[in-house]
Amino acid sequence: MRAEQITPSITYHGEGPVWSESWGGLRFVDMLAGDILTLADTGSVTREHVGAVAAVVRPRRGGGAVIGLERGFGLQAPDGSVQALAELWSAPDIRMNEGGCDPDGRFYCGSMAYDKRQGAGKVYRLDPDLSTRIVLEDVTISNGLEWSPDGALAYYNDTPTGRIAVFDYDRDAGLTGRRTFVEIPDGHGHPDGLTVDADGGVWTALYGSGTVHRYSPEGKLDEVIEVGPKQVTACTFGGAGLDELFITTSREELAPDEQPQAGALFRAKVGVTGMPVRPFAG
């Protein structure tokens, strides 16, 4: 299956697509530009600057959004104004990268070093009362995080490990029992952003491969989406029926004339539906 390109090359490092009816459709980030982009029904894209980094964005139950910023979290009010919460660290060589919300409405975002050094990152959780805690330590490039349809499992990518991990999830115990769900063979790309469909299939963008893979709940590869640009970063389900897979790409470190489609947004009809986005309860 092949994805179709639906925008020009408009991002340097496109990431984190998410569909929410509360804001009228698809948003994604140009992460290192610090911008949130919105795709209109007409196909046009608008851009909003929110900080030095816009790592990830999710809707809030009461309207607006929660955002992963360079060194912490931010809250966007329904009127669009953004309040940055207290920074979680002061070191300028570490930034937020990716995340998502658990079934209990708590927002997670993982960090990484700008130089990608091993074990420099952590995964942080923002609770609805705006308290924060560290839930994972010693991660390198913290990426996709999403839960199974019943909320009992959480899938997670720390990209350099070359594998998709799976945890058991419980509101009180949190993420426990980490184990390997899928090992990505050498030469097939690096696991980046991921999403989960309504049947429990796990879709992972494989950075460097130009593809998105679907794995069955048992971990069997059963679908490959060809995207084109090699630096495929993340994917999510959207559209009125949640039956379209939107895919972001990056042109980070590419020459101006290299892979002209890189940085564009892509879409594929994949024959299954996704799950509604889990909003932040704060």
N, C-alpha and C positions, 0 to 999 in steps of 0.2 A: 504494500500500500504506500502511496506517496502523498505527502501533504502539499497543500497549495499555499503559495505566498499571498498574503492579503494586505500587506503594507510595504512601502519601500523600506530600505535600510535606514531606520530612524533611531536606533539605539547603539551606543558603544558597547554596553554590557547589559542587554535585555535579560530580565529575570522575573521570577515570581508572579506569573499570571494568576489571576483569581477572578471568578465570576460571582457577582452578587446582584440579585434583583434590587437590593436596598440602594445601590448606587447606579442601577440602570444598565448593568452589563459587565464588560471586562475591564479590569485594571491590571497593569503590570508596571515594572519599574525599570528605569535606566539607572542601575544601581550606583555606579561610581560617579554619575552626574548629580545624584541626589534628587531625582525626579520621579514622580508618579505619573503614568500615562493612562489615559482613558480612551477606549475605542468606542466611537459612536456607531449607531445603526447605519449611518451613511458610509462608514469605512474611514472617516476622518479620525485623527488622533489629536487630543489635546494633552498638554504637558503642564505639570505643577511642580515647582521646586519646593522641597521640604527640608533640605539640609545637605551637609557634605556627602552623606550616603543615604540612600533609600533602599534598605535591605529587603524589606518585605512589608506587605500591607494586608490587613484583614478588616472586615466590617465590625462595627460594634453593635450590640443589640439595641441600644438606644439611638442609633444613628451616628454618622461619622465613621472614623476608622482608628485602628491602632497600627502603629508603624514601628518597624525596627530602624533606628537611626544609627549613626556611626558608632556611638559608644553607649547606647542604651535605647530606651523606649520613648515614644511620643504618642500623644493622643490628639486626634483630629476631631473637632466639634462638628456638628451637622452644618454649621455655617462655613466650614472650610478652614477655620483657624487652627493652627497646630501648636500644642503645648508640649515642649520637650520636658520629660521627667528627669530626675537627677541622674547624672552619668554614673554608670556602673564601674567604670575604671577610668584612669587618667592617661594611661600610656597611649601615645599617638600612633603606635605601630600595630595596634589591634583594632579591628572593626567588626561590626555585625555582618552577617551574611544571609541567612535564610531561616524560615520557621513556619509556624502554623498554630492552630488552636486545637486543644484537646476536647473531648466530648463534654467536659465540665466547664467550658468557656474560659479556660486559662490559655494565655498566649506565650508561645515559646519562640526564642530566637537564639541561634548559635553564632559564635564568633570565630574569627580566624586572624592570623597575622597577615599583614600586607605582603610580607615576603614568603608566606605559606610554610613557615617552619613548623616542624612536627610538634604536635601536642600543645600548641600555644593557645588554643581556643577552649571555650566552654559553651555549654548550652544553658541559657537562663530562662526562667519562667516568671511571667508577670501575672499575678493573681488579680481577681476583680477588685480587691481592696487596694490595689496598686503596690502591694508588697512584692518583693522579688526574691528569688532564690536560685542557686545553681543546682541543676539537675544532672548534668554530665560534665566530667572534667577530661582534660587531656585529649581533646579532639583537634583535628588539623584544619580541614575545610568542611565546616558543618553545613550540610545541605538539606535535601528533601526530608520532610517530616509529615506523615499523614497516618490517620487511623483507619482501621478496618470498619466495614459498615456497622458491625455490632459494638464497636468501640473497645473491644477486648484486646486488640493488638495495635501496636504502633510500628510503622516502618520508617527507617532512618538511613540516610547516606552520609558517611564521613568519606568524602570522595577518594582520598589516597588509599583507603583500605581496599578498594576494588571490589567491594561487596555491598549488598543491601542487607542491613541488619533488621531484626525484628525483636520487639520487646513485648512482654505482657504489660497490660495497662490496668490500673485500678486507681480510683480517685484518691484514696488515702496512701497507698503504697507507691503510686506514680509509675515510673518506667522501671521494670525489673526483668530479670531473666534474659538479658541480651544474648542473642545467638545469630548465626548467619542464615538468612533467608535465601539469598542467591549470591553466588560467586560469579563475577563478570570475567570471562576468559581474557587473557592477554590479547591485545590487538582489537578489542571490541569497544573501546572507549572507557570513560570513567563515569561512574554514577553521580549524577548531579541532582536536579530537582525531580520530585516524584509526586504522583497522585494515585488515588485508589478509586476504582469504579464501583458501581452498586452491586456487582457480582463478586467483589473482593479481589479483583485483578489489580495488580500493581504495575503502573506505567512509570518508567524511569527514563529521563533524558540521559543519553550517554555522550558526554562531552568528548569531542575529538573524533566521534564516529559518524556524525551526521544522521543519527537515528534516535528513535524512541522505541523501547522494548516494552511489551506487556508480558508479565509473568502471571500464571494462574495462582490461585491461593495456595497451591501445592508447590509453587516455585518453578513450574515448567514454562519455558519460553513458548508463547503461542501466537505472537503477533510482532511484526517489525514495521515501523513507519519510517520511510525514507524522507528526510527533510531537505537535504541539499547542503547547506553550509555545515561545516564540520563541528562548530562550537555550539551544539544544541544544549540549552541550559535548563529548561523547566517546561512543565506542561500542566494543563488543568482542563476540566470539562466545563463547557459553557453552552450558550445558546438557549433558546426558549425551552427546549426539551432536555437540556444538559446532555446532548448527544453529539456535541462537537468537541474535538480535542484541540485546544489552542496551545501553540508551542512557541517559546521564545528562543532567540539565538543571540550570539555575541560576536563582536568583531574586535574584542580586546587583543592587543598586540599584533593585529593584522596590518599589513601595508595597505595604503589607500586603494590600490587597484587589485587587491587580493580578495577572492570570494565576495563578489559584489552583492550577493544576497544576504551576507552575514549582517546581523543587526535588525533583520526584518522579523515580523510576526507571521506565523504560519497556522494553518487550520486543516484538520482532517476529520472526515466522517468515519467513525470506527465501528459502528454497529452495536455499541453498548452505551449505557448512560452512566454519568457520574453521580455523585452525591452533592446535595446542597452544601455550600461552604459553612463551616462551623464558625459562628461569630464569637468575638471576645465579649465576655459578660460584664466588663467594667465600664 
